[in-house]
Amino acid sequence: MICKLTSVFLILLLTCTAFAQGDTGVLSGTGSVYLNGAQLTTASLAVANGDVIQTKDAGVANLNVAGSTVTIESNTIVRFQSGGLALDRGSISVASGRSLAVFARDFKITPASGSWTEFYVSRASGVIQVLARTNNVTINCGTNGSSTVKQGQQISREDAANCGLMAKGAGATPAAKGPILDSAWARDAGLVTGGALLLWVLTKCEDPVSPSSPTAHC
């Protein structure tokens, strides 16, 4: 009897700990809502890391995680993971007091502070949009730095590899904006260009004087 009670206590403790850390959530919804390919038929269902939530035309889902609430709008696919949600397509609204993050392609969108923050993220038609409704939101893109979307403002970015910063086709490289100019990539590119120019000058300086160019010098 004592062993059974101990086992139940440990299970409850682990479950509560996981929920407090944001590794589990509770999913509810109306209409066509699916969890890992199976339609939601109960009022609510537990969600764990790696689970995929999908809503169809007439479906809207709500996900409650410790300190956060997420509304998953129709025609949306998200994956629940440690620290937040990965948005594959569609639109979600996040209200969080615990810095719940949304991952969309190479972007990571998080509240700029620990204060209660509400924001909206959509990924459709090749565009990722972020709207900060309450308090500011920070957007990170790998090593390319971060930018802040202030309350009441929104931004749109191309849904492409490297956060849409790669050059398109054989055309000219688009001008960098904002923090991209301060990124490590920009500094490294400048060093490579400067090094190549210096090597060319030194090579020219080593050319011997010849009758055809008697004045060659550095």
Buried (B, 14 or more C-beta within 10 A) or exposed (E): EEEEEEEEEEEEEEEEEBBEEBBBBBBBBEBBBBBEEEEBEEEEBEBEBEBBBBBBEEBBBBBBBBBBBBBBBBBBBBBBBEBBBBBBBBBBBBBBBBBBBBBBBBBBBBBBEEEBBBBBBBBEEEEBBBBBBBBBBBBBBBEBBEBEBEBEEBBEBBBBEEBBBEEEEEEEEEEBEEBBEEBEBBEEEEEEEEEEEEEEEEEEEEEEEEEEEEEEEE
